[in-house]
Every structure is written in C-alpha cells, then in structure tokens.
Amino acid sequence: MVDFGGWEMPVQYSGIIDEHLAVRRAAGLFDVSHMGEIEVRGPEALRLVDFATTNAAARLKDGQAQYSGLLYEHGGFVDDVLVHRIAEKHFLLCVNAGNQEKDFEHIRSLNRFDAEVEFASPKYAQLAIQGPYALAALGKLTAADLGAIRYYWFTYGAVSGTDALIARTGYTGEDGFEIYIPPEEAPRLWNEVLEAGREFGIKPCGLGARNTLRLEARMALYGHEIDASTTPYEAGLDWIVKLDKGDFVGRQALLKQKETGIRRKLAGFEMCGRGIARDGYEVRVDGRPAGWVTSGSPAPALNKNIGLCYLPVEMATTGRPIQIIIRNQPVDAVTVETPFYRRAK
C-alpha cells in the first residue's frame, strides 16, 4: 500500500505481472474510487461542458461518453476527462484523483452559463472490471444487457441489488466496464465481483498493473504524457480536439499551433539493450540530448521493455535509433508504432 494523491492505494496484490496477464487473458478488478466526479446540470449544462472541453460534447447522445481534455488558454492540459451525457441537461465528468479539486474550480470559473457545477466525488465509488471475461463475470450480478452496451456508452442498472451507472469504458486496452456506485456499497460489491469472476480467473489488481496495462495501450497519464506544458497536438491526441465546434478554452492557442506546427511529439519506443527506461530518463539521438522519457516499464504481454518519450518532431519517426540514459550509460532503443498492444477483435 502506498500514498497516491492522499489516498492509500494498493500497488499490487499477487504481483504486477500476474495481475497484468490476468487482465489480458481473463479478467481483473480495480478499485478506482479515488477518481473524481464532477456533475454539471441545468438548461445550459451542454454549453458549459462544450466550452470547457476540447471534444464535441454536443455530438453526444444520452447514454454516451467521450474522452476529452480540459485546457488552459495557452493550450496546455488542466486534465484529461471522461464526459458522460446522462441527459440533455445533465453531464457527469470523471477526472483524475489528484486534479479533482483543481478541475472543479477550473470549470466553475468558466461558468457564465445557466448551469450548476457540483463536486460530486463523495457520492461515488468506482470499480473497474477489465478483460476478455469481464462481461461474463459482471453479467452474473446484473440483469442489465451488458452485451448491448457499445464501447464508450453506458446504462443504469442494479448490480447485486445496488443502483449503478455501468459504462463500457476502461484504462487497460481491454474490453470491460467501469461501474459507479454508492461508496457504502463498494466493499460488498468488490467481494461479490471477485466471487462471480472466480470461475473465469479474475484477480484483484493494483496501481502497478494499471500503469503497465495503460502504457501497452498507449493511454496518456496526467503528469507524465500530458500536463500544463503539453498540448493535445504534441501528445498525439489531435482526435479529441474539434476546432470546428465553436469556441472553447484553448482553441486560439491550438489554432496557432496547428498553423505554425508542433516542435515536439510523443513517440513510442522499445529497448534494444538491457535495461528499463523510467520516467524522466534522458533520451539522446546520435549522442545528443533530444528529449525525456514520460513513461517506461516492462510490457508483460509483449515480453519487451517499452516506453514513451518526447522528441523533436523531425526525430519522432518510426524506426529511429535512440539512446536512453540509464545509470549514466546510454542504452540502445528504437522508436516504434503505437499502441504497443492491440486486443484481438
């Protein structure tokens, strides 16, 4: 157990590799109740959410979710968020644990609309059931038609007698569900999901496996791939920016950056020599300093050591030899296409 943004969180239960492979091959259960929730309601809730975020919230239908960004005016990230449209006048935003108060104040500061912004984190616990057998395990506890929920859509239903928002989302690169439930029900449901998934090989998973799984899937982590100094274009998240939707915070900065071009870009790499790249390690190209590692670890499903790094845009091409400085020694690596791992359809 470690301190994680003020929360006492498990790094591992049976071991990071064991848990990682359970999610890839069977199922894993994560307690992600530390994540933050913000609710926006009112006649102009949509206008506020669309102005505060980069993606096109106006294109969402009831029961649909989207990945998006909260930006500062200069185009850097306040946070990355999941936007859920509950109804035309009601949205639920899931935000990173360490940013939830900051995100709430940021959105509230933008509220010039007929809308209310609620810091809703105390109302929710969140469990993530991820992996090929996630549907089979969770399906034993609910009458909701889980198979009918499309990727990045959600529904409401009872899970073992407890009202829940059931979303087909996740942070692992696998199929799965994230359920939002009352905090007082979370310990019981945790145990019941584990029991329901026992026959499928489900395992409880901690922060360690959550990190290696999301890295294999090239999913960004705030404070690593994205922060106030990086823009969506630099992070390879162009697809969450909808410049054609009208004004939003950071739009002018992104328009300018699109016109002038980015100078650096996030690139994936795998190690050729022995060693594991870690966050913050220096990256060199042709022996010269060129960037830094944002995330790096072994990839248990691939039997490789992988990572992400920022490089000058002209150097961030697939197949480029680079060196990672590990214990003051350059170790060979090569840039590769990402995501590193794609699940079978």
VOKEMAR-95356 format. One line per field, with one value per residue (C-alpha): residue in three letters; chain; x, y, z. Coordinates in pm, 1 decimal. Layout:
! VOKEMAR-95356
residuo: [ALA, ...]
cadena: [A, ...]
x: [X, ...]
y: [Y, ...]
z: [Z, ...]
//
This chain:
! VOKEMAR-95356
residuo: [MET, VAL, ASP, PHE, GLY, GLY, TRP, GLU, MET, PRO, VAL, GLN, TYR, SER, GLY, ILE, ILE, ASP, GLU, HIS, LEU, ALA, VAL, ARG, ARG, ALA, ALA, GLY, LEU, PHE, ASP, VAL, SER, HIS, MET, GLY, GLU, ILE, GLU, VAL, ARG, GLY, PRO, GLU, ALA, LEU, ARG, LEU, VAL, ASP, PHE, ALA, THR, THR, ASN, ALA, ALA, ALA, ARG, LEU, LYS, ASP, GLY, GLN, ALA, GLN, TYR, SER, GLY, LEU, LEU, TYR, GLU, HIS, GLY, GLY, PHE, VAL, ASP, ASP, VAL, LEU, VAL, HIS, ARG, ILE, ALA, GLU, LYS, HIS, PHE, LEU, LEU, CYS, VAL, ASN, ALA, GLY, ASN, GLN, GLU, LYS, ASP, PHE, GLU, HIS, ILE, ARG, SER, LEU, ASN, ARG, PHE, ASP, ALA, GLU, VAL, GLU, PHE, ALA, SER, PRO, LYS, TYR, ALA, GLN, LEU, ALA, ILE, GLN, GLY, PRO, TYR, ALA, LEU, ALA, ALA, LEU, GLY, LYS, LEU, THR, ALA, ALA, ASP, LEU, GLY, ALA, ILE, ARG, TYR, TYR, TRP, PHE, THR, TYR, GLY, ALA, VAL, SER, GLY, THR, ASP, ALA, LEU, ILE, ALA, ARG, THR, GLY, TYR, THR, GLY, GLU, ASP, GLY, PHE, GLU, ILE, TYR, ILE, PRO, PRO, GLU, GLU, ALA, PRO, ARG, LEU, TRP, ASN, GLU, VAL, LEU, GLU, ALA, GLY, ARG, GLU, PHE, GLY, ILE, LYS, PRO, CYS, GLY, LEU, GLY, ALA, ARG, ASN, THR, LEU, ARG, LEU, GLU, ALA, ARG, MET, ALA, LEU, TYR, GLY, HIS, GLU, ILE, ASP, ALA, SER, THR, THR, PRO, TYR, GLU, ALA, GLY, LEU, ASP, TRP, ILE, VAL, LYS, LEU, ASP, LYS, GLY, ASP, PHE, VAL, GLY, ARG, GLN, ALA, LEU, LEU, LYS, GLN, LYS, GLU, THR, GLY, ILE, ARG, ARG, LYS, LEU, ALA, GLY, PHE, GLU, MET, CYS, GLY, ARG, GLY, ILE, ALA, ARG, ASP, GLY, TYR, GLU, VAL, ARG, VAL, ASP, GLY, ARG, PRO, ALA, GLY, TRP, VAL, THR, SER, GLY, SER, PRO, ALA, PRO, ALA, LEU, ASN, LYS, ASN, ILE, GLY, LEU, CYS, TYR, LEU, PRO, VAL, GLU, MET, ALA, THR, THR, GLY, ARG, PRO, ILE, GLN, ILE, ILE, ILE, ARG, ASN, GLN, PRO, VAL, ASP, ALA, VAL, THR, VAL, GLU, THR, PRO, PHE, TYR, ARG, ARG, ALA, LYS]
cadena: [A, A, A, A, A, A, A, A, A, A, A, A, A, A, A, A, A, A, A, A, A, A, A, A, A, A, A, A, A, A, A, A, A, A, A, A, A, A, A, A, A, A, A, A, A, A, A, A, A, A, A, A, A, A, A, A, A, A, A, A, A, A, A, A, A, A, A, A, A, A, A, A, A, A, A, A, A, A, A, A, A, A, A, A, A, A, A, A, A, A, A, A, A, A, A, A, A, A, A, A, A, A, A, A, A, A, A, A, A, A, A, A, A, A, A, A, A, A, A, A, A, A, A, A, A, A, A, A, A, A, A, A, A, A, A, A, A, A, A, A, A, A, A, A, A, A, A, A, A, A, A, A, A, A, A, A, A, A, A, A, A, A, A, A, A, A, A, A, A, A, A, A, A, A, A, A, A, A, A, A, A, A, A, A, A, A, A, A, A, A, A, A, A, A, A, A, A, A, A, A, A, A, A, A, A, A, A, A, A, A, A, A, A, A, A, A, A, A, A, A, A, A, A, A, A, A, A, A, A, A, A, A, A, A, A, A, A, A, A, A, A, A, A, A, A, A, A, A, A, A, A, A, A, A, A, A, A, A, A, A, A, A, A, A, A, A, A, A, A, A, A, A, A, A, A, A, A, A, A, A, A, A, A, A, A, A, A, A, A, A, A, A, A, A, A, A, A, A, A, A, A, A, A, A, A, A, A, A, A, A, A, A, A, A, A, A, A, A, A, A, A, A, A, A, A, A, A, A, A, A, A, A, A, A, A, A, A, A, A, A, A, A, A, A, A]
x: [0.0, 126.6, 9.3, -134.0, -262.6, -376.1, -535.3, -399.1, -375.5, -254.5, 45.2, -6.6, -187.2, -41.9, 220.7, 220.7, 298.1, 42.2, -228.1, -137.8, -164.4, -490.4, -644.4, -506.7, -617.3, -908.6, -1027.4, -905.9, -1082.1, -957.8, -1077.7, -1056.1, -1273.8, -1002.5, -1107.5, -1300.9, -1651.8, -1799.9, -2163.6, -2295.0, -2669.6, -2907.6, -3058.3, -2711.9, -2513.4, -2417.8, -2291.5, -2066.8, -1927.5, -1867.9, -1688.5, -1474.9, -1364.7, -1189.7, -1409.2, -1757.9, -1990.1, -2280.7, -2241.9, -2304.9, -2636.2, -2794.4, -2600.1, -2283.0, -1936.8, -1627.6, -1263.1, -1177.2, -942.8, -969.2, -721.7, -578.6, -597.0, -237.4, -337.2, -178.5, -374.8, -561.0, -655.6, -792.5, -1151.1, -1431.7, -1755.1, -2079.2, -2405.0, -2673.4, -2936.2, -2953.4, -2923.3, -2705.8, -2341.8, -2104.0, -1730.0, -1480.9, -1146.3, -808.9, -790.0, -509.6, -676.6, -1037.1, -1046.9, -846.3, -1073.4, -1385.4, -1259.2, -1148.8, -1490.2, -1670.2, -1457.9, -1580.8, -1947.3, -2106.9, -2399.7, -2732.1, -2578.3, -2474.2, -2138.5, -2126.5, -1819.2, -1971.8, -1676.7, -1815.4, -2124.0, -1934.0, -1709.5, -1584.5, -1489.2, -1332.8, -1380.4, -1148.4, -1052.3, -1194.9, -1417.2, -1525.9, -1870.9, -1920.3, -1818.0, -2016.9, -2310.2, -2369.8, -2455.7, -2687.2, -2994.2, -2867.0, -2790.0, -2415.0, -2359.6, -2586.1, -2373.5, -2143.1, -1786.8, -1794.7, -2164.8, -2330.3, -2656.4, -2814.3, -2893.5, -2876.0, -2553.3, -2619.7, -2911.5, -2725.3, -2813.0, -2514.7, -2403.2, -2244.7, -2006.7, -1823.9, -1500.4, -1160.1, -791.7, -633.1, -674.6, -916.0, -1291.6, -1455.1, -1675.9, -1645.6, -1928.8, -2015.7, -2183.0, -2254.9, -1936.4, -2103.5, -2180.6, -1828.9, -1670.1, -1956.6, -1962.2, -1584.2, -1609.4, -1910.8, -1743.7, -1438.7, -1660.0, -1859.6, -1540.0, -1360.1, -1451.6, -1304.2, -975.9, -1044.2, -780.7, -770.6, -532.6, -336.2, -174.0, 125.6, -72.7, -299.1, 10.1, 167.7, -166.5, -239.7, 117.0, 91.2, -228.5, -55.7, -307.2, -186.4, -129.6, -158.6, 172.4, 360.7, 247.4, 23.9, 40.1, 9.2, 314.5, 189.9, -87.7, -310.6, -124.3, 212.3, 68.3, -79.4, -433.4, -544.5, -859.9, -1003.9, -977.0, -1276.2, -1181.1, -1497.5, -1739.0, -1711.1, -1523.9, -1370.3, -1093.3, -754.0, -893.5, -698.3, -369.5, -437.3, -530.6, -199.3, -5.8, -176.3, -74.4, 287.3, 334.2, 449.3, 815.0, 799.6, 594.6, 524.2, 683.5, 681.4, 998.9, 1118.5, 1451.2, 1712.0, 1972.2, 1930.7, 1759.9, 1425.8, 1353.5, 1197.1, 1005.8, 1233.5, 1531.5, 1716.7, 1679.6, 1959.9, 1967.1, 2305.9, 2464.6, 2296.5, 2026.2, 1689.9, 1412.4, 1298.2, 1102.0, 747.4, 661.5, 859.5, 827.2, 834.8, 541.6, 438.1, 209.7, 480.8, 796.1, 964.5, 1068.9, 880.6, 825.7, 701.5, 915.9, 903.8, 1131.8, 1174.1, 905.6, 1157.7, 1313.1, 986.4, 967.1, 917.2, 1236.9, 1474.5, 1759.9, 1772.6, 1957.0, 1809.5, 2047.5, 2022.8, 2259.9, 2468.8, 2509.5, 2345.5, 2132.8, 2005.4, 1635.5, 1428.2, 1109.1, 807.6, 444.4, 189.9, -20.8, 225.2, -63.6, -399.6, -656.9, -799.9, -1140.8]
y: [0.0, 348.6, 707.0, 812.3, 1168.5, 1143.3, 800.7, 476.7, 259.5, -94.4, -124.0, -496.7, -799.7, -1115.6, -928.9, -678.6, -931.0, -1180.7, -916.2, -766.5, -1103.9, -1181.9, -870.9, -960.5, -1325.8, -1342.0, -1053.5, -809.1, -597.5, -249.3, -24.4, 318.8, 502.2, 766.5, 906.8, 1231.7, 1310.1, 1645.7, 1686.9, 1969.8, 2033.8, 2295.3, 2442.7, 2536.6, 2243.8, 2138.3, 2486.4, 2490.9, 2139.2, 2212.1, 2538.0, 2379.6, 2071.3, 2009.5, 1735.0, 1791.0, 1728.1, 1847.9, 1535.4, 1303.6, 1126.0, 1029.5, 733.9, 810.0, 900.8, 1057.6, 1114.2, 1482.2, 1746.5, 2041.9, 2306.5, 2635.4, 2930.1, 2860.4, 2511.9, 2304.7, 2044.1, 2113.0, 1744.1, 1472.8, 1371.3, 1131.9, 1315.0, 1118.2, 1261.2, 1144.2, 1374.7, 1694.8, 1898.4, 1662.9, 1558.0, 1354.4, 1413.7, 1159.8, 1326.6, 1231.4, 1192.2, 1439.4, 1704.0, 1683.5, 1999.5, 2191.6, 2070.4, 2163.9, 2516.5, 2549.7, 2452.5, 2663.8, 2965.1, 2922.8, 2903.4, 3205.0, 2987.3, 2883.0, 2572.7, 2432.2, 2263.9, 2008.7, 1848.6, 1500.9, 1277.6, 1192.9, 1039.5, 777.0, 478.4, 324.4, -32.4, -132.1, -487.1, -535.2, -820.8, -1078.6, -1229.9, -900.7, -923.2, -1283.1, -1204.3, -883.5, -1033.9, -1277.4, -986.3, -775.5, -808.7, -523.4, -630.7, -571.3, -702.4, -430.4, -152.3, -25.0, 89.4, 431.4, 408.2, 345.4, 248.5, 240.0, -86.6, -278.5, -465.1, -717.1, -505.4, -173.9, 102.4, 168.9, 357.3, 86.7, 220.6, 19.9, 211.8, 142.2, 225.7, -105.8, -157.2, -444.8, -474.9, -410.2, -197.4, 79.3, 94.5, 397.2, 301.9, 444.5, 429.4, 235.3, -49.0, -75.0, -326.5, -573.8, -539.4, -575.1, -914.4, -1021.0, -932.7, -1135.2, -1429.8, -1401.7, -1392.3, -1672.0, -1934.1, -1709.8, -1642.8, -1287.1, -1126.4, -808.3, -557.4, -261.5, 55.7, -128.5, -334.6, -39.9, 151.8, -124.0, -203.1, 155.9, 201.2, -102.0, 57.5, 399.8, 572.1, 902.7, 961.1, 1311.7, 1431.3, 1211.1, 1234.1, 1536.6, 1835.7, 2213.7, 2240.5, 1998.6, 2035.2, 1768.3, 1800.8, 1732.4, 1434.6, 1277.3, 1349.3, 1550.4, 1337.3, 1484.1, 1840.4, 1963.9, 2308.0, 2322.5, 2305.9, 2671.8, 2843.5, 2656.2, 2723.1, 2689.5, 2699.1, 3005.6, 2861.7, 2532.4, 2711.3, 2895.6, 2577.8, 2397.5, 2677.2, 2701.1, 2330.3, 2147.4, 2129.0, 1811.0, 1496.5, 1197.2, 880.8, 517.4, 312.2, -30.5, -112.4, -295.8, -319.3, -444.8, -205.5, -48.2, 311.6, 502.4, 828.6, 1129.0, 947.1, 1146.9, 1048.7, 1108.4, 1090.4, 1050.0, 1107.7, 1446.2, 1524.7, 1520.4, 1457.7, 1265.5, 953.8, 1023.2, 660.9, 339.8, -16.5, -381.0, -485.9, -823.9, -917.1, -843.3, -961.4, -629.8, -316.2, -18.9, 349.1, 684.7, 993.5, 1343.6, 1408.5, 1690.4, 1628.2, 1556.6, 1283.0, 1121.2, 889.5, 513.6, 308.7, 579.4, 456.9, 642.6, 601.2, 607.6, 715.4, 450.4, 486.3, 734.0, 487.4, 512.2, 206.7, 147.7, 170.8, 226.4, 421.4, 207.6, 247.8, 269.7, 143.4, -128.8, -370.0, -408.8, -656.4, -908.4, -807.5]
z: [0.0, -88.3, -63.4, -400.5, -409.3, -49.8, -98.7, 43.0, -266.5, -344.9, -576.1, -615.1, -474.6, -631.0, -835.0, -1120.6, -1396.3, -1264.1, -1245.2, -1584.1, -1758.6, -1579.7, -1740.1, -2083.2, -2065.8, -1820.6, -1602.0, -1341.4, -1079.9, -988.8, -707.8, -870.6, -619.5, -589.6, -929.1, -910.6, -1033.2, -1130.9, -1230.8, -1448.0, -1458.5, -1587.4, -1904.7, -2037.0, -1898.6, -2251.6, -2340.2, -2033.5, -2091.5, -2461.1, -2378.6, -2105.4, -2303.7, -2635.3, -2779.4, -2920.3, -2627.1, -2843.8, -3058.3, -2763.1, -2724.4, -2392.6, -2254.3, -2449.9, -2319.0, -2474.9, -2387.9, -2380.9, -2243.4, -2009.2, -2125.7, -2012.9, -2254.1, -2364.6, -2481.1, -2204.0, -2009.9, -1689.0, -1705.6, -1930.9, -1858.8, -1946.7, -2029.2, -1982.2, -2117.4, -1876.5, -2028.2, -2230.0, -1911.4, -1705.0, -1756.0, -1540.7, -1575.3, -1442.3, -1367.6, -1224.4, -848.2, -786.7, -1004.2, -891.7, -678.0, -938.8, -1219.5, -1024.5, -960.1, -1323.2, -1460.7, -1203.3, -1304.3, -1662.9, -1564.6, -1729.5, -1825.6, -1675.4, -1519.4, -1183.4, -1118.4, -836.0, -678.2, -672.4, -576.0, -227.5, -394.9, -592.6, -556.0, -878.6, -965.0, -1298.7, -1429.5, -1726.2, -1955.9, -2200.1, -1929.2, -1771.8, -1929.9, -1817.7, -1459.7, -1417.2, -1604.9, -1320.2, -1090.6, -1306.8, -1526.0, -1744.9, -2101.9, -2087.4, -2438.2, -2576.5, -2427.7, -2702.7, -2636.9, -2469.0, -2390.1, -2053.7, -1890.5, -1546.2, -1375.2, -1049.7, -973.4, -697.4, -580.4, -588.0, -833.9, -1059.4, -1365.8, -1584.9, -1850.2, -2116.3, -2068.3, -1918.2, -1895.3, -1989.7, -2363.8, -2297.0, -2310.6, -1977.9, -1758.8, -1503.2, -1251.1, -1039.9, -711.7, -363.0, -151.9, 128.8, -114.0, -259.8, -15.7, -58.2, -436.0, -455.1, -287.0, -491.4, -824.9, -722.8, -632.1, -955.3, -1158.9, -977.4, -1238.8, -1510.7, -1329.6, -1217.7, -994.2, -786.8, -946.3, -813.4, -941.4, -1084.1, -1333.0, -1409.8, -1521.8, -1732.1, -1898.2, -1994.7, -2121.1, -2351.8, -2486.8, -2516.3, -2293.9, -2153.4, -1782.1, -1642.5, -1502.1, -1747.4, -2111.0, -2051.3, -1820.0, -1826.5, -2055.0, -2323.0, -2579.4, -2735.4, -3067.0, -2904.4, -2714.4, -3029.2, -2910.8, -3214.0, -3230.9, -2911.7, -3049.7, -3251.5, -3379.7, -3592.1, -3298.3, -3199.4, -2919.6, -2627.8, -2379.2, -2551.4, -2906.0, -3017.9, -2891.9, -3070.4, -3393.0, -3382.3, -3306.7, -3593.2, -3829.9, -3714.9, -3646.9, -3335.3, -3237.7, -3030.8, -3041.6, -2819.9, -2957.7, -2852.2, -2821.3, -2722.3, -2566.3, -2773.4, -2498.9, -2144.8, -1909.6, -1827.3, -1920.3, -1633.3, -1615.5, -1651.5, -1804.5, -2069.1, -2434.3, -2683.7, -3062.8, -3229.5, -2891.1, -2832.6, -2575.5, -2753.8, -2500.9, -2197.9, -2106.4, -1988.1, -1901.9, -1920.7, -1789.9, -1888.8, -2111.2, -1963.8, -2254.0, -2509.8, -2328.9, -2407.8, -2223.8, -2367.3, -2311.4, -2434.9, -2481.5, -2622.6, -2920.6, -3172.5, -3433.1, -3709.5, -3494.5, -3383.3, -3683.2, -3658.3, -3666.6, -3543.4, -3322.5, -2990.7, -2662.6, -2311.8, -2036.9, -1763.7, -1465.7, -1666.5, -1953.8, -2299.1, -2377.4, -2730.6, -2813.3, -3126.5, -3190.4, -3283.9, -3382.6, -3103.5, -2938.7, -2843.6, -2778.7, -2954.5, -2830.1, -3073.6, -3209.2]
//
